[in-house]
Every structure is written in structure tokens, then in C-alpha cells.
Amino acid sequence: MPGTIEVTMKVAIVIHSMSGNTYLMGRAFADELKQLGAEVALLRVVDQDWVEKEGLSDAARQNVSAFRALPEATAASLEAADLIVMGCPTYFGNVTGKIKVFMDTTGGLWFHAKLAGKKFAAFTSAGNTEGGGDLCLQAFHTYAKYMGMLVVPCPVRILPGENVNVLGVIQYSSGKPAEILDDKTARLIRNMAAFLVAR
Ligand SMILES: Cc1cc2nc3c(=O)[nH]c(=O)nc-3n(C[C@H](O)[C@H](O)[C@H](O)COP(=O)(O)O)c2cc1C
């Protein structure tokens, strides 16, 4: 339309994953957001303690390798984004230590309010439904609020008739390494991506 300016939304997706489930979620978010016209960087946090689980299937090993091949997230990559999406496995009802270490490198952004006003959404892969995935998402939200970001929850009726946590997308892995993303999580991520880019 004459007189309007199209601005491409820049998205940074920052993830940690050990056995690939959170990686598949991050990749699905990246694919959906790209299809919606966003410019997306899918990034990983550093995990120097990583060891490959024994007995991985070929599909699971590919997902794990793909996670480890992602570019590293930096504070600058958050600063460059309009929308920040972060995800990690639920560990002891919390975010993983590795993603927390990354958060703690962003103190300069906090001090200078560099992320204030940006949109933020979180996701997690948890072993089971009573495992505190919601607590992990709350920890992400606490970080986002300290940064002055605008936390976007999963809206009501994002999947009509199905149970969805309001705090963000949670996938339940039963502790199994990831081979493919389950249908419900894929649909949830598709709808959430559309909600995140809607103005
Ligand atoms: C150290 C550790 C702590 C964990 N703590 C929890 C937990 O508190 N609740 C839960 O539901 N699952 C827990 N899990 C299981 C993981 O959240 C689950 O396997 C997840 O799908 C792993 O994601 P990934 O494949 O992206 O690494 C834990 C796993 C590990 C290794």
C-alpha cells in the first residue's frame, strides 16, 4: 500500500538442549516465524559439560548434532532482536544452569535497559506433566520482566478444547531423546508463532 513501510521483525531464538527435544521446538519456532516473514536467528548457549547420551538412534543423534552446530548466542544477538524467544529443558523445576549462565552475561543489557519493550516468549521440554515445566517458564518470565520485556503468554483458545499451559509452550518427552516433534507441540508452536508476529 502506498505510504506504508514494511518492517521485517527480527527474532532471536536462544536455546539449550541436551537430548534434542528443546532443539526441535526451537527449530519449529524458527521455521514458523520465517514462514511468517520474520528474520530469525536460531542460537545456542554454550555447554562445555555436554556428553552424548549412550544408545541414541540415528534420528536423535542428528537432532543433537544439529543443536551443537548452531551459532552461539551473545548479548548483542538479543539487542539486535525485536522479539526474543528462549527455551531449555526443565531441570529441577527451573531453567538449566547453562541458560542461566547465558542470562548472567547480559547484565550490561539490563543496566542500560537495552531489551526494555521487546516482546518475549518462553518454551520448555520437561520429562513429565508434574515435573515443573511451568516453574521453568516462570523463571524465564522473571528474567524477561527484570529486563523490562513484554512477556507474551499462550492466549486462551490457542488450541481450542486442548489443555495448554498459559505461561508458554511445554513439551513432555518422558525423558526420551528427540526424534520428531509431536503433533500437539507442532500445532501449538505454529499458532504461538502467528500470535507473536501479530501486531
Ligand atoms: C539434570 C536433569 C534434571 C531434570 N529435571 C527435570 C524436572 O525437574 N522436571 C521434569 O519434568 N524433567 C526433568 N528432567 C528431564 C528433562 O527436562 C527432559 O528429559 C527434557 O525433555 C530434556 O530436554 P532436551 O531433550 O532438550 O535436552 C531433568 C533432566 C536432567 C538431565
The ligand as an SDF file (V2000), in Angstrom:
LIG
                    3D

 31 33  0  0  0  0  0  0  0  0999 V2000
   19.6680  -32.8030   35.4400 C   0  0  0  0  0  0  0  0  0  0  0  0
   18.2580  -33.0170   34.9360 C   0  0  0  0  0  0  0  0  0  0  0  0
   17.1980  -32.5160   35.6670 C   0  0  0  0  0  0  0  0  0  0  0  0
   15.8780  -32.6940   35.2090 C   0  0  0  0  0  0  0  0  0  0  0  0
   14.8500  -32.1810   35.9350 N   0  0  0  0  0  0  0  0  0  0  0  0
   13.5800  -32.3460   35.4940 C   0  0  0  0  0  0  0  0  0  0  0  0
   12.4810  -31.7870   36.2180 C   0  0  0  0  0  0  0  0  0  0  0  0
   12.6340  -31.1370   37.2490 O   0  0  0  0  0  0  0  0  0  0  0  0
   11.2430  -31.9890   35.7330 N   0  0  0  0  0  0  0  0  0  0  0  0
   10.9990  -32.6930   34.5740 C   0  0  0  0  0  0  0  0  0  0  0  0
    9.8340  -32.8310   34.1730 O   0  0  0  0  0  0  0  0  0  0  0  0
   12.0320  -33.2250   33.8580 N   0  0  0  0  0  0  0  0  0  0  0  0
   13.3050  -33.0430   34.2850 C   0  0  0  0  0  0  0  0  0  0  0  0
   14.3500  -33.5540   33.5560 N   0  0  0  0  0  0  0  0  0  0  0  0
   14.0570  -34.1800   32.2450 C   0  0  0  0  0  0  0  0  0  0  0  0
   14.2310  -33.2060   31.0580 C   0  0  0  0  0  0  0  0  0  0  0  0
   13.5600  -31.9880   31.2960 O   0  0  0  0  0  0  0  0  0  0  0  0
   13.6720  -33.8240   29.7950 C   0  0  0  0  0  0  0  0  0  0  0  0
   14.3200  -35.0500   29.5310 O   0  0  0  0  0  0  0  0  0  0  0  0
   13.7670  -32.9220   28.5940 C   0  0  0  0  0  0  0  0  0  0  0  0
   12.9260  -33.4370   27.5850 O   0  0  0  0  0  0  0  0  0  0  0  0
   15.1930  -32.7810   28.0580 C   0  0  0  0  0  0  0  0  0  0  0  0
   15.1980  -31.8420   27.0060 O   0  0  0  0  0  0  0  0  0  0  0  0
   16.3020  -31.8950   25.8390 P   0  0  0  0  0  0  0  0  0  0  0  0
   16.0000  -33.1430   25.0300 O   0  0  0  0  0  0  0  0  0  0  0  0
   16.0940  -30.6490   25.0550 O   0  0  0  0  0  0  0  0  0  0  0  0
   17.6550  -31.9670   26.4680 O   0  0  0  0  0  0  0  0  0  0  0  0
   15.6480  -33.3960   34.0000 C   0  0  0  0  0  0  0  0  0  0  0  0
   16.7500  -33.9050   33.2690 C   0  0  0  0  0  0  0  0  0  0  0  0
   18.0390  -33.7160   33.7420 C   0  0  0  0  0  0  0  0  0  0  0  0
   19.1950  -34.2820   32.9330 C   0  0  0  0  0  0  0  0  0  0  0  0
  1  2  1  0
  2  3  1  0
  2 30  2  0
  3  4  2  0
  4  5  1  0
  4 28  1  0
  5  6  2  0
  6  7  1  0
  6 13  1  0
  7  8  2  0
  7  9  1  0
  9 10  1  0
 10 11  2  0
 10 12  1  0
 12 13  2  0
 13 14  1  0
 14 15  1  0
 14 28  1  0
 15 16  1  0
 16 17  1  0
 16 18  1  0
 18 19  1  0
 18 20  1  0
 20 21  1  0
 20 22  1  0
 22 23  1  0
 23 24  1  0
 24 25  2  0
 24 26  1  0
 24 27  1  0
 28 29  2  0
 29 30  1  0
 30 31  1  0
M  END
$$$$
